[in-house]
Structure formats: C-alpha cells, structure tokens
Amino acid sequence: MTFPLGSLGADGAAAGSLAGQGATRWRAKFAPVGGGVLWLLLFLALVTHQPADPAFSTTGAGDAVNNKAGQLGAWVSDIALFLFGYSAWWLPIVGLRLWLSALARWLRAHDTPARHAAVSRAAFWVGLVLVMAASCALEWTRLYRFDGQLPGGQAGGVVGALLGPFSMRWLGFAGSGVAWIAALVLGASLALRFSWLGVADRIGSWV
C-alpha cells in the first residue's frame, strides 16, 4: 500500500490542529465557571475582611477566623488591602467585567482572532496597571484619614506609599492629582473595555 508524498505529515498536522482546537474549547468552557468561582471567593474575602483574623500582616486576636472565605480568604483580603489599600476593590470590579466578557464569548461560541486577542489582552493589562497605580496614589495623597483602618496602616497600601510621595515631590499636590486622575480615566477605559466617547454619546441621546 502506498501513500502520496506528505499525506501522513498532513494527517498528523490536521490531528494536531484538531487536538489544539479541542483544548482551546475546553479552556473556553472552563473559564466562565472557574473564573466565576474565583471572582466570588475574592469578593467574599474582601467584603467579610476582619482585622482580627490571623493573616499576612497580623497574628490576629486568637479567635476563630471570621472571614466567610476561610483562612485563605483572610490571607487574600489582608494581602490585597496591604498592597493596594481600599483600591483593592478595583480587582473584583475589573474581574467581574472580565468574567462577563468570557461568559458572553462562551454563550455565543465566538472565537476572537489571535492577533486581536493579543492586542486586547495587552490593552487590558496596561489599563489594569494604570487603574491600580492611579487609584492607590490618589488614595495615599487624598484619603489618608483611612490609614488606621487598613493592614499596614496606610491608605493606598504599599503601592500608594511608593507612588504617592514620588508624584507629590515632582508634580505637587494639584499636579499629581490631575495626572493620576487622567491615568485613572484612561486605565478604566482600557481595563473595563469601554469608550468614554460612547458613554458621552449615550448620555447625549438621553438628554
């Protein structure tokens, strides 16, 4: 029995391609379920955070863990608040938007072109970094009355303590506020994947 030259290689490549597509489909199906569980745990950990629970920045009061996500939730919420202050709440907000996008793609059985997906992911991560940096810095420079309420004792967390003084030194109080607000506006648009121009158009149509 003879085979055309290259036919076996083509069959192997086709099989590999089908296997890769199958793995991609399974990841696409798992993402909404797994992402939803992780988002819910993060939200539950933050909303039920208790300073008396033993965690990263504290040994706790010696009582039972009160965080509804358990000991892991106590650690996650403590680390998030320690690093970002109350700006850590951007994480479940952005995470919810990300989960809804994944769910919509799954329900529509729609695959995003690889190149477009790569650009979209890059824009998302740039936006998330801008949002977290700007929010933490603004929290550190404006909301210092919350210092005693947070792990580590400083509004904006570790990130705010790094970026806040730097921006205040080089841009001053007013200048740093303008710069960080601009970064927050741009970052929110990229991370949450919406257009401020589109929002303005919708508001204009209502008016």
C-alpha positions as CSV (number, residue, x, y, z in Angstrom):
1,M,0.0,0.0,0.0
2,T,1.4,3.4,-1.0
3,F,0.5,6.9,0.2
4,P,1.0,10.2,-1.6
5,L,4.1,12.0,-0.5
6,G,3.4,14.3,2.5
7,S,0.0,12.8,3.2
8,L,1.0,11.3,6.5
9,G,2.5,14.6,7.6
10,A,-0.6,16.4,6.6
11,D,-2.8,14.0,8.5
12,G,-0.6,14.4,11.6
13,A,-0.8,18.2,11.4
14,A,-4.5,18.1,11.0
15,A,-4.9,15.8,14.0
16,G,-2.6,18.1,16.0
17,S,-4.7,21.1,14.9
18,L,-7.9,19.4,16.0
19,A,-6.4,18.5,19.3
20,G,-5.4,22.1,19.8
21,Q,-8.8,23.3,18.9
22,G,-10.3,20.9,21.4
23,A,-8.1,22.1,24.2
24,T,-9.0,25.7,23.4
25,R,-12.7,24.8,23.5
26,W,-12.3,23.1,26.9
27,R,-10.4,26.2,28.2
28,A,-13.2,28.4,26.9
29,K,-15.8,26.4,28.7
30,F,-13.8,26.2,31.9
31,A,-13.0,29.9,32.0
32,P,-16.6,31.2,32.8
33,V,-17.1,28.5,35.5
34,G,-13.6,28.7,37.1
35,G,-13.4,32.5,36.7
36,G,-16.9,32.9,38.4
37,V,-15.8,30.8,41.4
38,L,-12.6,32.7,41.8
39,W,-14.4,36.0,41.5
40,L,-17.0,35.0,44.1
41,L,-14.3,33.9,46.5
42,L,-12.3,37.1,46.1
43,F,-15.5,39.2,46.6
44,L,-16.5,37.2,49.6
45,A,-13.0,37.5,51.1
46,L,-12.9,41.3,50.7
47,V,-16.4,42.0,51.8
48,T,-16.0,39.9,55.0
49,H,-12.5,41.0,55.8
50,Q,-11.9,41.1,59.6
51,P,-8.8,42.8,61.0
52,A,-8.8,40.4,63.9
53,D,-8.3,37.3,61.6
54,P,-4.8,35.9,61.5
55,A,-3.2,36.7,58.1
56,F,-0.2,38.1,56.4
57,S,0.2,41.4,58.3
58,T,-1.2,40.3,61.7
59,T,-1.3,37.4,64.0
60,G,-4.9,38.1,64.8
61,A,-6.8,38.2,68.1
62,G,-6.6,34.4,68.7
63,D,-10.3,33.9,67.9
64,A,-11.8,31.8,65.2
65,V,-11.5,33.0,61.6
66,N,-14.5,35.2,60.8
67,N,-13.8,35.6,57.1
68,K,-16.5,33.8,55.1
69,A,-13.9,32.5,52.7
70,G,-12.0,30.9,55.5
71,Q,-8.3,31.2,56.3
72,L,-7.4,31.6,52.7
73,G,-9.9,34.4,52.3
74,A,-8.4,36.1,55.4
75,W,-4.9,36.0,53.8
76,V,-6.1,37.1,50.4
77,S,-8.1,40.1,51.7
78,D,-5.3,41.1,54.0
79,I,-2.6,40.9,51.3
80,A,-4.8,42.8,48.8
81,L,-5.6,45.6,51.3
82,F,-2.0,45.7,52.5
83,L,-0.7,46.1,48.9
84,F,-3.4,48.4,47.5
85,G,-5.5,49.8,50.3
86,Y,-9.2,50.2,49.6
87,S,-8.1,50.5,45.9
88,A,-8.1,46.7,46.0
89,W,-11.8,46.9,45.3
90,W,-10.9,47.6,41.7
91,L,-9.9,44.0,41.4
92,P,-13.4,42.5,41.8
93,I,-14.8,45.3,39.7
94,V,-12.4,44.6,36.8
95,G,-12.7,40.9,37.4
96,L,-16.5,41.0,37.0
97,R,-16.2,42.8,33.7
98,L,-13.6,40.2,32.5
99,W,-15.9,37.3,33.6
100,L,-18.9,38.7,31.8
101,S,-16.9,39.0,28.6
102,A,-15.7,35.4,28.9
103,L,-19.3,34.3,29.6
104,A,-20.6,36.2,26.6
105,R,-18.0,34.6,24.3
106,W,-18.8,31.2,25.6
107,L,-22.6,31.6,25.1
108,R,-22.1,33.0,21.6
109,A,-19.5,30.3,20.8
110,H,-17.3,33.1,19.4
111,D,-13.6,32.8,19.0
112,T,-11.6,36.1,18.9
113,P,-8.9,36.2,16.2
114,A,-5.4,35.5,17.7
115,R,-4.0,38.9,16.8
116,H,-7.0,40.9,18.0
117,A,-7.0,38.8,21.3
118,A,-3.3,39.6,21.9
119,V,-3.9,43.3,21.4
120,S,-6.9,43.2,23.6
121,R,-5.0,41.4,26.4
122,A,-2.2,43.9,26.2
123,A,-4.6,46.8,26.4
124,F,-6.3,45.2,29.4
125,W,-3.1,44.7,31.4
126,V,-1.9,48.2,30.7
127,G,-5.3,49.6,31.8
128,L,-5.3,47.5,35.0
129,V,-1.8,48.7,35.9
130,L,-2.9,52.3,35.3
131,V,-6.1,51.9,37.3
132,M,-4.3,50.4,40.3
133,A,-1.4,52.8,40.3
134,A,-3.6,55.9,39.9
135,S,-6.1,54.8,42.5
136,C,-3.5,53.8,45.1
137,A,-1.6,57.1,44.6
138,L,-4.8,59.2,44.9
139,E,-5.8,57.2,48.0
140,W,-2.5,57.8,49.6
141,T,-2.4,61.5,48.8
142,R,-6.1,62.3,49.5
143,L,-7.6,59.7,51.8
144,Y,-5.0,59.4,54.5
145,R,-7.8,59.5,57.1
146,F,-8.2,55.8,56.4
147,D,-4.7,55.0,57.5
148,G,-5.6,53.3,60.7
149,Q,-8.3,51.2,59.2
150,L,-6.0,49.2,56.8
151,P,-3.4,46.5,57.1
152,G,0.0,48.2,57.2
153,G,-1.6,51.4,58.5
154,Q,-1.5,53.4,55.3
155,A,-4.2,54.4,52.7
156,G,-3.3,53.2,49.2
157,G,-1.2,50.3,50.6
158,V,2.4,49.7,49.6
159,V,1.8,50.8,46.0
160,G,0.3,54.1,47.2
161,A,3.2,54.6,49.6
162,L,5.7,54.2,46.7
163,L,3.9,56.3,44.1
164,G,2.2,58.9,46.2
165,P,5.4,60.6,47.6
166,F,7.1,60.4,44.2
167,S,4.3,62.1,42.4
168,M,3.9,64.7,45.1
169,R,7.6,65.6,45.0
170,W,7.8,66.1,41.2
171,L,4.2,67.3,40.4
172,G,3.0,68.8,43.7
173,F,-0.4,68.2,45.3
174,A,-2.5,69.6,42.5
175,G,-0.4,68.4,39.6
176,S,-0.2,64.9,40.9
177,G,-4.0,64.8,41.3
178,V,-4.5,65.9,37.7
179,A,-2.0,63.4,36.4
180,W,-3.4,60.5,38.4
181,I,-7.0,61.3,37.6
182,A,-6.1,61.3,33.9
183,A,-4.3,57.9,34.3
184,L,-7.4,56.5,36.1
185,V,-9.8,57.7,33.4
186,L,-7.6,56.1,30.7
187,G,-6.9,53.0,32.6
188,A,-10.6,52.4,33.5
189,S,-11.5,52.6,29.8
190,L,-8.9,50.0,28.8
191,A,-9.4,47.7,31.8
192,L,-13.2,47.8,31.7
193,R,-13.2,47.8,27.9
194,F,-15.5,50.8,27.2
195,S,-15.2,54.1,25.4
196,W,-15.8,57.4,27.2
197,L,-16.9,58.8,23.8
198,G,-19.5,56.1,23.6
199,V,-20.7,56.9,27.1
200,A,-20.9,60.6,26.2
201,D,-22.9,59.8,23.1
202,R,-25.4,57.7,25.1
203,I,-25.8,60.4,27.7
204,G,-26.3,63.0,25.0
205,S,-29.0,60.8,23.4
206,W,-30.9,60.6,26.7
207,V,-30.7,64.3,27.2
